[in-house]
Amino acid sequence: MTIDVNQFHGVFFDESDEHLQDMEQLLMTLDVDAPDPEELNSIFRAAHSIKGGSGIFGFDALMNLTHVMENLLDKARNQEIQVTADIVDIFLQTLDVLKDTLSAYKEQTELPQEQIDASIKVLEDTLASASGLPVQDAQDSPEPNAEDEANDIEGFGFFDEEETAAQEESENGADDIEGFGLFDDEATPTKVNTDAEANRDTSNVDEGFGFFEPENLPVKTEAPQSAPPKQPIVKPVKTKPKAVAKEAASIRVDTTKIDAMVNLVGELVITQSMLSNVGQEVEGQVGERLQLAIDELQRNTREIQESVMSMRMLPVNMTFNRFPRVVRDLSSKLGKKVDLVIQGGNTEIDKSLIEKLVDPLTHLVRNSIDHGIESPEKRLEAGKSENGTVILSAEQKGSSIIIGIIDDGAGLNKARILEKATQNGLAVTPDMPDSEIWQLIFQAGFSTAAEVTDVSGRGVGMDVVRRNIESIGGRIEIESSQGEGSAFYIHLPLTLAIVDGMCVSVGDQIFVIPLLNVIESFQPTASQVKTLGNDKVLWIRDQYWPLVSLTQLMQVDDGITEPTKGIVVLLESSKKRYGVLVDSLVGQQQVVIKSLEQHYKKVAGIAGATIMGDGKVAMILDADSVAANCSTIPNEEVSL
């Protein structure tokens, strides 16, 4: 049976990404004065695994570059060369090229051949220089053979880590023992390269790629045509017992399958809510028993929902771990000294959100280093330590997660922001509250940088940062103090599939407002309601709030339009704070978001829909879209 190895490309790409990330983290923390042998071994094994996998799939450019890198790593782990900061830099630069090469194979685009050739030459020159050999001798190392690499793959589902380590040990000391029968039952099987094995078709190997344990793979043996050469004899290697439970604890599943399961759980939540409504109509002992059963179903449904949703959750460290390298490279380039502190990296968030956070976070971190953190000289003059600090933090609050990018730099320059806003024709006044002034930096084309460099003005702009965050249901807040630093806080929902919402009624319709945007609700008095032109505003907390009538916005018949007769819900979007007038509060409920855009054009103010427990459809409000319908209150008259 022959299996097309192309179907396993996804497994290889995913695991190679993980190997590259692990290598980068280990290199970033490696102590060049006293390198940990186990860390060097781990880096070597990761490179070896990528080389082997690329050999199986015929990714020759990736295999050749990793092979040369592996040679240098092998010398380092065997203490034949001294690891220096320069060598670590070369390894990190090679990782960048490996990432680009892997991405080219993944996306089937043109290979960065010039970068690959340049990296190979740098590695070979470094190997020759560190080993005291002529450069040509280092370049004469044999090219890796794809078939050999396919038979020698590690780390892609064939062997446990303990087996890989044992295999390396056995290859290094193959001549020390007489005979084979020295292994315990749990000892790692040793790879013996017989002529029959060397000539076998590698298509037989791919059947077990990441799906079978080595002992379950059929072993084909053939009688040798002639007496085989004397085989090297290996020493027994003591290995730890296999952690079978650990192996069974992880499995790769296509995200589309998880999405389908999440959708089914959402339907289950709706069905359970419908049953709860029916149960309330049944009286007597039968009704009591039914209600008990429904309560138990509700608990079980909640547990199933949490379990299924957790399958999509990943620690935010998956994103945070790329930033030590970003901070290191950028601070070195700018001549600054910056320490990165990561807090709450184990906080979990939906995988789809993690993927969309990379660009905004990268831009904000780069901005903190470029614009926020001062040079060592200026920091010393200001009475600070010469090392600046950037903090990446994450914490969960209820059904939302807050990600912070905090620095102890110079802070935002209010005067410069106002000056730039005036030049851009924006309506601003000196007495504007700081929270509104800081939001001006998210205007398209807004920059206070004195000059454009390859750091400032490249990548996504601040307007795109906010737009990307809003596209995943989030908002961003800024706090800043001149001379003390700035803090950017990104508020996000834990997941995009299910949201905790406040249900409100308007006429005979129900709307759901995400709790992430809700500040408070109250019934206003006549003294709190003011008129500005043709619009109503609220005087709350010593400031004016724009007021939106949901009855008028959604064109609902028989809804309340007089503020003192209804309920006002104060909301906070990424753009502004405002009040929404509704008829009454129905209650708080967890709802499943259903997209409307497959069947209807996008409706202003609506993020989606959900099915309530009574079977009715309720619209879910989009706080940012509703904010666009708020009246603009002149700043010279009031303070928001």
N, C-alpha and C positions, 0 to 999 in steps of 0.2 A: 504493500500500500504506500503510495506516494502522496505526501501532503504539500500543498503549495505554501512555502514559507512566507509569502507575502502577507498572508492573513495574520502573521505574528509581528508585523512591523510595528503596530501600535504598542505591543508589549515592550519591544526593544527600545522604541523612542521614549516611552515613559520611564523605563528603568535607567536608561542612559541619562536622562534629565536628572534623575535622583542621584546617580553616581557623580555627575558633574557638580551638583549642588553640594554633595557631601565633601567632595575634593576641595571645593572652594572654601567651605567652612573650616576644614581641617588645616588648610594652608594659611588661612587668616589667623588662626590661633596657634600655629606652630611656633615653638620657641627655638629660634635658630641657634641660640647659644647651647642649648641642651635638648635637641629634638627627641621627642618620645618615639622609640622604635615602633611601638604599636600603631601610632598615628601614621608614621611613614609606611608601614605595612598596609594599613587601611587605604591610603592614597594609592599605593601601588596596585592593590587588588581591584580597586575601582577602575583604574586605567586598563588593567588587564582584562576586566570583564567587558569594557566597551570595545576593546580591540577584538576580543573573541567574537562578540555579537556582530560587529561590523564585518568580520570575516565570513560569517555564515550568510549574510545578506548581500555580500559583494560590494560593500561600501568601502572601496579600496582607499580613497583619499582619507577617510576617517581612520581606517585601520593603520595606514602608513604613518600618519601624524602621531597617533596614540602609541604606536610601536616605538618611535624615537623617544617620545616622552617617557615611556616605560623603561627604556634603557637607562636614562638618567636617574629615574626614581629607584631603579634596582641598585645602582651604584650608591645612591644616598642611603638606602635602607640597610645596605651591607657595610656601611661606614667606609666605603672606598673613596668617597669624596666628602668634603665638608659642605654642609648646607649653609648657605649665606642668604642674606636679605635679597641680594640681586638674583640668586637662583629662584627664590620664592616668587619674585616679581616675574621672572621668565615663565614659571609654571602658571601663574595667574593669567599672563598674556596668552599663553597657549590654550588655557581653558576658554578664553573668549573666542579664539579661532575655532576650537572644537564645538562650542555652542553654535557658532554661525554655520559651521559645516553640517552639524546634525540638523539644524533648522533647514538648510538647503535640501538635504535628503528628504526630510519630512514633508516639505512643501513642494518638492520636485522643481526647484529653481536652480539657477546656475551656481556652481560651487565657487567659493572664494579662493580660487587656486593660487593667486599671487600671495595671499595671506598664509595659506597652507605651506607653500614653498619657503616663504620667509621664516615661518616658525620652525620648520624642520631644520633650516640652516642655522638658526640661532641655537636650537637645542643641540645640534651636532657640534657646533663650535664651542658651546659651553661644556659639553661632555669631554671634548678633546682638551680644552684648557684646564678643566678641573682634574682630569686624569693624567695630565702631563704628557699627552700623546700628540703627535702631529694631527692637524685637522683632518687630513685625508684618511688616516687610520680610523678615526671615529666614523667617517662617512662610509667606510667599507663594510659596516655591519650589514648582514644579509637582510634583504627585504622580507617582511613577513609573508608567508604563503597563506592564501585565504582558506585552503582546505585544512592546513595545519591548525589555523586559528579556530576553524569550526569544530575541530575535534578537541580543542583545548579550552573551550569556553567555560567561564566561571561566572556565577552571579546572576544568571538569567533563568533561574528556576531549576537548574540541573543539580546543583550541590548546595549544601548548607555551608555557612561560613567556616564552621569547624572542619568540614571536609576539604575546603579550598586550602586552608592553612596547612592541613596535614599533607595535602598533595605537594605543596611547595616544599615542605620539609623533606618529604621523601625524595623529591627530585634533587635536592641539594646534597643529600647524603646517601646516594643510591648504592655505593660500593662497600658499605660497612657491615652488612649482615649476610649470612649464608642461609639461603632457603626461604621459602614463602610460608608457611604455616604458623607464623608467629603472631598473627593478628587475633585479637579477641573478636567475638561476634559483633561487637558494637564499634570496632575500629573502622576507620575510613577505608573504603576500597581504594587501592592504588592503581593509577593509570599505567598500563604496560603497553607500549607501542609495538605491537607485533606487526609483521608484514601484512597480515590479513586485515588488521585494523587500519593500517596506513592506507590500504588500497580500497577500503570500503567507501561506498557512495555516501556523501554527507547528507543526502536526503533522508537517510534512515535516522539521522540524529534529530531532525527537526520535529519528529513526531512527539517528542517529549518536552518540547520547548515550553517550560513553565507550567506544565499541566500534570506531570507524573513524577513520582519519586524515582531516584536512580535505580533502586532495587527492583522497581516494577517494570523497567524497560527490558525488553527481550535482548539477550546477548547472543549474537551470531558468531559461532566459532567454526573455523575450517581447519582441516588437517593441513599442515605445512607441506609444500611440495618437496622440500629438502630440509635437512636438519637446520633448525633456526639458530641464529647466533646466540652466544651466551648472553642471557639477560641480566641486567643489573639487579642486584638484590637489595631490597630496602629494609630499613630498620622499622620496628613497630613504633607507632606513634600513639601515645595516650591521648585520647580525646574525651571530652565531656559527653555524657549521655545525651542523645538527641532530645531536644525539647519538642516532642511531638505536638503538644498542645499549642506551642507557639507557632509552629508551622501552619496549623489548621486555623489560626486566628486571623489570617489575612487572605483576602482574595480580591482580585481585580474584577470589577463589574462595570459594564458600559453604563455611562451616566443616563442614557436614554431609558434603560430599564428601571433605574432608580426614579427617574422623573415619572415614568408610568405608574410606579408604585405610589409615589407621592400623590399623584392625581387620584388614584383609587382610594387612598386614605382620606383625601379631601371629600370624596363622595360619601365615604363612610361617616365622616363628621356631619355632613348634611343630613344623612339618613337618621343618625342618632338624634339630631336636633328635631327632626320631624316626629320621631317616636316620643320624644319628651313632650311635645305639644299635644299629641294624641293621648298620652298617659294622664295629662292633667284633666281630661274630659271624662275619664272613667272613674266612677265613684264606688264606695263600699270596699269590702275586703279585696275584691279582685283588683280594684284600682290601687290599693296600697301595695299588693304583691307586684303588680305591674310596675309601679313607681320604683320599688326596690330593685327590680330587675333592670329597669332603665338606668337607675343610678349606677349599678354595677357595670352596665354596658358603657356608660359615659366614662367611668374610670378606666375601663379596658381600652376604650377608643383613644383616650388621651395618652395612655402608655404606648399603644401601637403607633400613634401619630408621632410621639416624641422619639421612639426608636427608629422609625422610618426617616424622620427628618434628620436625625443624627447621622444617618448614612451619607447625607450630603454635606455634613459639617466637617470642616477641616480647621486645624489650629491656624491662627493668623500668622504664626511664625513662618508658614509656608511663603508668605510675602515678606515679612520682616527680615528673614535670614539673608536676603540679597543685599541689604543696605549696608552692612559693615564694609563690603567691597566698594560700594558707591561712595560712602563717606571717606574711606581711606584714599581712594584715587582722586576724588575732587579736592579734598583738603590739601593733599600733597601738591596738586596742580596749582592751587591758589596760594600756596605758601602759608596755610593756616594749620593750627593744631586743634583737632576736633575729636572729642570722645563721643561715641554713640552708646546710649543706654537703652536697652529694650526691656519693657515692662509689660506683663500680661500676655506674653507671646502664646501661651497655651489657650487663650480665649478662642472659642470656636465660632466660626461664621460660615455661611453657605458658600459652597465652592464657586458658584457662579459670581458671587460678590467678590471673592478673593481675586479672581481673574481680572475683574474690572477695576480693582483698586490699584493695580501696579502703576499705571501711568500717573494718576493723580498724586499718589504718595511719592513717586520718584520726583515729580516736579516740585512738590512742597519741601521735600528734604533738600533738594539741590538749592532751592530758594533760601532755605534757612542757612545753609553754609555760605552761599554766595553773597546774599544781601544782609543776612542777620548776624552771623558770627563775624566779629572784627578780627583784624590781624593781631598776632601776638603782641606787637608793639602798642597798638591802640588799647588792647585789653589791659596791659600793664599800666598804661597811663590812666586808665579809668578805675584802677584799683581792683581789677579782676585778675584771676589766674590766666596765664597765657593760653591754657587749653580751654576752648569753648566746649559746650555740651549740647548735644541734640538728643532729645528723648523721644522714642517711639513707644507709645503706650496703647493698650487696648483693655477695655473692661465692659462687662455686660451689665446693663441696667434694665431689668424687666425684659421686654421683648425687643430691645434694641441694643446695639453695641456702639460704643464711643471710642473712636481712634484719635489719639492726640499726637501732634507733631509739635514739640515744644523746644525752644532754644533759649539760651541765656545771653543772646547777642544784644545788638543796639536797639532792637524794637522798631516798630514802624514809625516813619517820619510823617507826622500829621500835616505839618506845613507843606511838605513837598507833595504829598498826595492831593491836598486841596489845590495847590498851584497847578499840578498836572491836570486835575479834573476841570479847572477853569479853562485851561488851554484847549481841552477837548470839547468844550462847550457844554459841560454838564452843569446842572443847576445845583450849586452848593453854597453854603454859608459857613462862616467861621464857628457859629454856635451849634452846628450839627452835632448830635451825640456821637461819641467815638464808634459805637457799634455800626452806625450808618457810614461813617467815613471809611472804616476798614473794608466795608463791602464794596467800595468804589474800585478796589484793585481787581475785582472780578469783571470789570467792564472790558469789552473786546478792545484789544490794542493798547490797554493801559499798562504803562511801565514807567517807573521812576528811576531806572538805571541810568547812570550818567553816560555810559557807553555800551554799545552792543558787543558782546564777546561770544565765544563758542559755548559759554555757560549761560549767560543772560540772553534771553530772547530766542532760545532754541527749544525744540520739543513742544509739548502741549502748553498753551498759554493758560493764564489763570482763569479766563472765561471758559476755556474748555475743561479745566479742572472742575469748576462748579457744575458745568453741564453734564459731565460724566457722573458726578456724584448724584445729581438730581435724577439722572436716568435710571438709577438703581434704587430710587426711593429715599435718598438721603439728603442731608443738608449740611452746610459747613458754617461754623461760627469762628470768630477771631477775637482773641484777647491780646492786648499789647500794652507795654509800658516803656516809655522812652528810656533807653539806657539799661533796661533790665531784661528785655527779651520779648518774644511773641509766642503765642500758642494758637494752633489751628486745631479745632475739634470737629471731626466728621461723625455725624450721627447717622447710623444705618439700621435698617431692620435686620433681624437675625436671618430671615429668609424672605424670598420674594413670593413664595407659594401661599403662605398662610399668614394672616395679620390679625393682631388684636385690635378691635375697633369699638368705637362708641356709636351705637345705633340711635339715630334721631328720626323723628317723623316730621314731614312737611306735607300738609294736606293728607291725602290718603296714601302717600308714598313713604318708603323707608330709605334712608341714606346711611352709609357707614363712613365714619371719619376715623382714619388711623390714629390710634392712641399716641403714636410717635409724635404727632403734630399738636396734640391737645394740651393746653396749659390749664384751663379751668372752665367751668360753666356756671352761670348764675342768671337770675332774672333781674334785669336792670330797672332802676327807678327813673322817674321822669327827670330828676336832676342830673342823671348820668348821661342822658341822651341829648346831644347838641346837633345843630344844623349848620352845615358848611356848604353854601351854595344850594344845590339841589340834593345834596347827599347827607345822610345821617352819619354821625361819628359818636364815639363813646369817650367819656372822661373817666378813666380808670387808672388807679395807681399813679396819680399825678401826671398823666399824659393822655393824649388823644389817640384813639384807636380807630382806624377805618372800619366800617361796618358793611357787611355784604348780606343781603336778604336772599336766602336760598330759594324762597318762593319765587322771587323775581328772576334770579339767575337761571333757575331750572324751569321757569315758566310753568309752575305747578298751580293748578286751580285750588281755590279755597284754603290757601296757606296763609299764615299770619304775616302781616307786613308791618305791624306796629310793634316796635321793640319792647315796650313795657308789658305787652300781652304775651310775649313769647319767651324763649330761653336763648341766651347768647352763649356760644361756645368760643372761647378765645383760642386762637390757633397760632402756631409759629411755623412758618415755612422757611425755605432757605433765603427768601428775598425780604420778607417783612412779617410783622405781627399784625393780626387783625381779628375782628370778631365776625362770627357767622350767626345770623338769626334763624332759628328753627322753631317749630311749634312746641315740641316736647322731647324729652329724653326717653328712649325706650329701654336702654340698658347696654351693658358691655358684653361683647361676644367675640369669639374667635371665628373668623370667616375665611373661606377659601377663595382666593382671587381668581376670577375667570376673565380672560381677555375678551374684549368686544371687537377688536379690530379685524378679526377673521370674518366677521359678518356685517359689521357696520363701520362707517368712517369714524375717525377719532372725534369724540365729543369733548368740547372744552369743559374743563372742571371735573371730568370723570376719568379715573384711573382704571376702572374695571367694574365687574359685577360679581355678585355672589347670590347663592340661593339660601334663603332663611329657613328656619325650622318649620314654618307653616307652608313652605313651598313657594312663597313669593320671591320675586327677584328684587334685590336691593342694589343700588348703585354705590360704588366706593368712590369717595371724593379724592381728587388730586389737589392737595393743599397749595402747591406751587401754581397750578393753573387757575385756581380760584383767586389767588392773590393778585393775578394780573387784572382782575375785575374790580379791585379795590380803588376807592377814590384816593387821589393824591392830596395830602394835606400840606399846605405851604409851611415850610420850616420857620418862616419869620413869625407865623401866628402861633404855632404850637410846637411842642417838643415830643417826638415819638420815642 
